Amino acid sequence: MKSDRIKSWPKKERPRERLIAEGAEQLTDAELLAIILRVGRGTFKKGVAGQSALAQARELLVNMKGLQGLDKAHISTLLKVGGLSDAKVSQIKAAFEIGKRLQSNAVKPRSFDSSTEVAAYFRPRLAGNRHETVIALFLNGQNKLLEEKIISEGTPTQTTVYVRRVLEEALRASAAAIVLVHNHPSGSPEPSEQDDETTWELEKGASLIGLVLIDHIVVGDNAYYSYADMGRLQEFQK
């Protein structure tokens, strides 16, 4: 029977050798993941064949519905997959996090002048999260970022936003304006009734102490929703 071990393949067909010779961009998702896994699943029982890193990577991507599903998968879920050790799961999650931070830092603007800039900055960090994360951006009068603060991290379906804490943090940062950002684990950016209520309470509270709520942005997997762009903030100001 032909061996499925990567070392037995011609060098030009091995993922690591291909990456060195052709560049990472030429490799498939499975080949890149195989390099992270390094080794496949060994033979655990007599008569049961082992599995190369590439075969294991392909199987993992199918079962997790691609890279996005693998990114979303909880660590405890991955640890239950046969052949995935603590080390392999750690390597996978670390690779995803490095990619997110690199993408986020690459688009970090000096100031936030549009919802597009805010969404582009936060989508790498928030899209794909299994729980809601609410982040407040505190800006000066020129919309330059003074500070960002995680306000709340919740369950996959609901997060309680503490408006008072947002306002306290804004005053502590000597901010002139606030942008609120959060994600929807469902992947859809369509705002909920709770999102509307939070926006209304925050706009009302900010105006009472001389601050401006510039926007509330909901980040989805492939899109975002801006209360300001949709003209919704004017509704709450009436």
ABEGO torsion letter per residue (X at the ends): XBBABAAABBAAABAAAAAAAAEAAABBAAAAAAAAAGBBBBBABBGBBBBBAAAAAAAAAAAAGEAAAAAABBAAAAAABBGBBAAAAAAAAAAAAAAAAAAAAAABBABBABAAAAAAAAAAAABGBABBBBBBBBBBAAGBBABBBBABBBBAABBBBBAAAAAAAAAAAGBABBBBBBBBAAGBABBBAAAAAAAAAAAAAAAAAGBBBABBBBBBAABBBBAAAAGAAAAAAX
